[in-house]
């Protein structure tokens, strides 16, 4: 089984707030971070809403020299990592740095740099692109910058499995600690894909939500009869994971034990979700945690607000949890922060941990008329306080059929 793995630090840059306090307060208040986008060439878009981080100023965090080699997704990742390290009060001796590493997830890495290069050469006719385009745009740039900033010389790995990328990064980082390959890991995800080219590609898939007449914040409607698609988002989230004995010995504040993790493939369709594959991942995560379905007090759903996805996830939860399924609070916070793709698993796992930490369950906003096929307790519109939680689950179900599930529980030595 190996040693216990605990979460001792949390950091986030998101459409609903930066820093865990602001982030969770806004979730509980049902405040949406989905806004109209403003970017070059946005007149070419048919859909103009996304979960944006409009107040993120990289010059407040980095020097001009640093910014020459840092794309937006790396910038947000490093700011989130700094928050997490500060929150954990993590100090490493030189000898400890070889047993400390980084695992991050991203779907599209430096999408902005790639698009800028295409425009320079193909649209403007320029003979070359920015000299550092490769290191700006590569998917492992964020993890590398985090590793360099903190001198972490252990494992440094980036996962790219679409929407489950950062959930898998966190789960695999925990395995590094559990099986003795590392003592400390920074793990999470980052995404900055709000470019015209990327958004046009998603428009072509016909999966993006239309802007609601009531405004952008009312547009993402998971589990609602009126839902019509997902809303793309950007941001980053990083957690500090530690060997439990090490954390306890240094007197660290422990948010939770990362008790269970599993991934499973649908092996059926490149984009259509499958309840059977999702249920396999949920069962495997419970088995990894040596827990029963009755032990889970809250589920943060993948809940993208697509017509097929929400129904399939509902079926998967009912398949595993049986008659107890209607009694478990389940919410989709994507209704507020949007779908951060490669970063979304980390954001939602952090949300689950904070729900347990604060004894509070965030709502699914914009859920005024539930879909009859989505008949669980999806915490409509209003968050719940004073909810004692002993264990929580976070689902991440991706294109390509890559399903990942993480479970946290209250830490006991």
RAVENWO-V407812 format. One record per backbone hydrogen bond with DSSP energy under -0.5 kcal/mol. NH is the residue of the N-H (numbers start at 0). CO is the residue of the C=O. E is the energy in kcal/mol with one decimal. If there is no record, write none. Layout:
nh=NH co=CO e=E
nh=NH co=CO e=E
This chain:
nh=2 co=177 e=-1.3
nh=5 co=241 e=-2.7
nh=6 co=255 e=-2.7
nh=7 co=5 e=-0.6
nh=7 co=239 e=-2.4
nh=8 co=239 e=-0.9
nh=10 co=237 e=-1.9
nh=12 co=235 e=-2.9
nh=13 co=16 e=-0.9
nh=16 co=13 e=-1.5
nh=18 co=11 e=-2.5
nh=22 co=18 e=-2.4
nh=23 co=19 e=-2.5
nh=24 co=20 e=-2.2
nh=25 co=21 e=-2.2
nh=26 co=22 e=-2.0
nh=27 co=23 e=-2.6
nh=28 co=24 e=-1.6
nh=29 co=26 e=-1.5
nh=30 co=25 e=-2.6
nh=32 co=335 e=-2.9
nh=34 co=32 e=-0.6
nh=34 co=49 e=-3.0
nh=36 co=47 e=-2.6
nh=41 co=38 e=-1.8
nh=43 co=40 e=-2.1
nh=44 co=41 e=-1.8
nh=49 co=34 e=-2.4
nh=50 co=231 e=-3.4
nh=51 co=32 e=-0.9
nh=51 co=49 e=-1.2
nh=53 co=51 e=-0.6
nh=55 co=52 e=-1.3
nh=56 co=54 e=-0.7
nh=57 co=55 e=-0.7
nh=59 co=56 e=-1.7
nh=60 co=57 e=-1.7
nh=61 co=57 e=-2.0
nh=66 co=62 e=-2.1
nh=67 co=63 e=-0.9
nh=67 co=64 e=-0.8
nh=68 co=65 e=-1.5
nh=69 co=66 e=-0.9
nh=73 co=70 e=-0.5
nh=74 co=70 e=-2.5
nh=75 co=71 e=-2.5
nh=76 co=72 e=-1.4
nh=77 co=73 e=-2.5
nh=78 co=74 e=-2.1
nh=79 co=75 e=-2.4
nh=80 co=76 e=-2.4
nh=81 co=77 e=-2.4
nh=82 co=78 e=-2.1
nh=83 co=79 e=-2.3
nh=84 co=80 e=-2.7
nh=85 co=81 e=-2.4
nh=86 co=82 e=-2.8
nh=87 co=83 e=-2.2
nh=88 co=84 e=-0.6
nh=88 co=85 e=-0.9
nh=89 co=84 e=-2.0
nh=90 co=88 e=-0.5
nh=95 co=92 e=-1.1
nh=96 co=92 e=-0.8
nh=96 co=93 e=-1.0
nh=97 co=94 e=-0.6
nh=98 co=95 e=-1.6
nh=99 co=96 e=-1.1
nh=100 co=183 e=-1.9
nh=101 co=154 e=-2.8
nh=102 co=185 e=-2.5
nh=103 co=156 e=-1.9
nh=104 co=187 e=-1.5
nh=105 co=158 e=-2.1
nh=109 co=136 e=-1.9
nh=110 co=108 e=-2.0
nh=111 co=191 e=-0.5
nh=113 co=109 e=-1.9
nh=114 co=110 e=-2.4
nh=115 co=111 e=-2.4
nh=116 co=112 e=-2.2
nh=117 co=113 e=-2.2
nh=118 co=114 e=-2.4
nh=119 co=115 e=-2.4
nh=120 co=116 e=-2.2
nh=121 co=117 e=-2.9
nh=122 co=117 e=-0.8
nh=122 co=118 e=-1.0
nh=123 co=118 e=-2.6
nh=125 co=119 e=-3.2
nh=132 co=129 e=-1.9
nh=135 co=131 e=-2.2
nh=136 co=132 e=-2.4
nh=137 co=133 e=-1.7
nh=140 co=137 e=-1.9
nh=143 co=139 e=-2.0
nh=144 co=140 e=-2.6
nh=145 co=141 e=-2.1
nh=146 co=142 e=-2.5
nh=147 co=143 e=-2.5
nh=148 co=144 e=-2.5
nh=149 co=145 e=-1.9
nh=150 co=146 e=-0.8
nh=151 co=146 e=-2.1
nh=152 co=96 e=-2.4
nh=152 co=150 e=-0.7
nh=153 co=96 e=-0.6
nh=153 co=99 e=-2.9
nh=156 co=101 e=-2.1
nh=158 co=103 e=-2.9
nh=163 co=160 e=-1.7
nh=164 co=161 e=-1.7
nh=165 co=341 e=-1.0
nh=167 co=163 e=-2.4
nh=168 co=164 e=-2.1
nh=169 co=165 e=-2.2
nh=170 co=166 e=-2.5
nh=171 co=167 e=-3.0
nh=172 co=168 e=-1.9
nh=173 co=169 e=-2.2
nh=174 co=170 e=-1.6
nh=175 co=171 e=-1.7
nh=176 co=172 e=-1.5
nh=177 co=173 e=-3.2
nh=178 co=174 e=-2.4
nh=179 co=176 e=-1.6
nh=180 co=175 e=-2.4
nh=181 co=175 e=-1.3
nh=182 co=98 e=-3.2
nh=183 co=98 e=-1.7
nh=184 co=240 e=-2.4
nh=185 co=100 e=-2.6
nh=186 co=184 e=-0.6
nh=186 co=238 e=-2.6
nh=187 co=102 e=-1.7
nh=188 co=236 e=-2.3
nh=189 co=104 e=-2.1
nh=190 co=234 e=-2.5
nh=191 co=108 e=-0.5
nh=194 co=192 e=-2.3
nh=198 co=194 e=-2.7
nh=199 co=195 e=-2.5
nh=200 co=196 e=-1.8
nh=201 co=197 e=-2.1
nh=202 co=198 e=-2.3
nh=203 co=199 e=-2.1
nh=204 co=200 e=-1.0
nh=205 co=201 e=-0.6
nh=205 co=202 e=-1.3
nh=206 co=201 e=-1.2
nh=208 co=229 e=-3.1
nh=211 co=214 e=-0.5
nh=214 co=211 e=-2.3
nh=217 co=214 e=-1.5
nh=218 co=215 e=-1.9
nh=220 co=218 e=-0.7
nh=223 co=220 e=-1.8
nh=224 co=368 e=-3.4
nh=226 co=223 e=-1.3
nh=228 co=304 e=-1.5
nh=229 co=206 e=-2.5
nh=232 co=338 e=-2.2
nh=233 co=50 e=-1.9
nh=234 co=190 e=-2.5
nh=235 co=12 e=-2.6
nh=236 co=188 e=-2.4
nh=237 co=10 e=-2.3
nh=238 co=186 e=-3.3
nh=239 co=8 e=-2.3
nh=240 co=184 e=-3.1
nh=240 co=238 e=-0.6
nh=241 co=5 e=-2.5
nh=242 co=182 e=-2.2
nh=243 co=3 e=-2.5
nh=246 co=242 e=-2.4
nh=247 co=243 e=-2.7
nh=248 co=244 e=-2.3
nh=249 co=245 e=-1.6
nh=250 co=247 e=-1.2
nh=251 co=246 e=-2.6
nh=254 co=6 e=-2.6
nh=254 co=252 e=-0.6
nh=255 co=6 e=-0.8
nh=256 co=408 e=-3.2
nh=257 co=4 e=-2.5
nh=258 co=256 e=-1.3
nh=258 co=406 e=-1.3
nh=259 co=406 e=-1.9
nh=261 co=404 e=-1.7
nh=263 co=402 e=-2.1
nh=265 co=400 e=-2.0
nh=272 co=270 e=-0.5
nh=277 co=273 e=-1.9
nh=278 co=274 e=-2.6
nh=279 co=275 e=-1.9
nh=280 co=276 e=-1.7
nh=281 co=277 e=-2.1
nh=282 co=278 e=-2.7
nh=283 co=279 e=-2.4
nh=284 co=280 e=-2.2
nh=285 co=281 e=-2.2
nh=286 co=282 e=-2.4
nh=287 co=283 e=-2.4
nh=288 co=284 e=-1.7
nh=289 co=286 e=-1.1
nh=290 co=285 e=-2.7
nh=294 co=291 e=-2.2
nh=295 co=292 e=-1.4
nh=296 co=390 e=-3.0
nh=297 co=390 e=-0.7
nh=298 co=328 e=-2.3
nh=299 co=392 e=-3.0
nh=300 co=298 e=-0.9
nh=300 co=330 e=-2.1
nh=309 co=305 e=-1.6
nh=310 co=306 e=-0.7
nh=311 co=307 e=-2.3
nh=312 co=308 e=-2.4
nh=313 co=309 e=-1.9
nh=314 co=310 e=-2.3
nh=315 co=311 e=-2.3
nh=316 co=312 e=-2.5
nh=317 co=313 e=-2.2
nh=318 co=314 e=-2.4
nh=319 co=315 e=-1.8
nh=320 co=316 e=-2.9
nh=321 co=317 e=-1.7
nh=323 co=320 e=-1.8
nh=324 co=321 e=-1.5
nh=326 co=323 e=-2.0
nh=327 co=324 e=-1.5
nh=328 co=296 e=-0.7
nh=328 co=326 e=-0.5
nh=329 co=376 e=-3.0
nh=330 co=298 e=-1.9
nh=332 co=330 e=-0.6
nh=334 co=331 e=-1.3
nh=335 co=332 e=-2.1
nh=336 co=332 e=-2.1
nh=337 co=333 e=-1.8
nh=338 co=230 e=-3.7
nh=339 co=337 e=-0.8
nh=342 co=339 e=-2.8
nh=343 co=340 e=-1.4
nh=344 co=340 e=-0.5
nh=346 co=342 e=-2.0
nh=347 co=343 e=-2.4
nh=348 co=344 e=-2.0
nh=349 co=345 e=-2.5
nh=350 co=346 e=-2.0
nh=351 co=347 e=-2.0
nh=352 co=348 e=-2.2
nh=353 co=349 e=-2.6
nh=354 co=350 e=-2.3
nh=355 co=351 e=-1.9
nh=356 co=352 e=-2.7
nh=357 co=353 e=-2.8
nh=358 co=354 e=-0.8
nh=359 co=354 e=-2.0
nh=360 co=383 e=-2.6
nh=361 co=359 e=-0.5
nh=362 co=26 e=-0.6
nh=363 co=378 e=-2.6
nh=364 co=362 e=-0.7
nh=366 co=363 e=-0.6
nh=367 co=365 e=-1.0
nh=370 co=222 e=-2.4
nh=373 co=370 e=-2.2
nh=374 co=372 e=-0.7
nh=377 co=375 e=-1.5
nh=380 co=363 e=-2.8
nh=381 co=379 e=-1.9
nh=382 co=27 e=-0.8
nh=383 co=360 e=-2.5
nh=385 co=358 e=-0.6
nh=386 co=358 e=-2.6
nh=387 co=385 e=-0.7
nh=391 co=407 e=-2.9
nh=392 co=297 e=-2.3
nh=393 co=405 e=-2.6
nh=394 co=299 e=-2.4
nh=395 co=403 e=-2.4
nh=397 co=395 e=-0.5
nh=397 co=401 e=-2.2
nh=399 co=269 e=-2.4
nh=400 co=397 e=-1.4
nh=401 co=398 e=-0.6
nh=402 co=263 e=-2.5
nh=402 co=400 e=-0.9
nh=403 co=395 e=-3.1
nh=404 co=261 e=-2.5
nh=405 co=393 e=-2.2
nh=406 co=259 e=-2.7
nh=407 co=391 e=-2.2
nh=408 co=256 e=-2.1
nh=409 co=389 e=-2.0
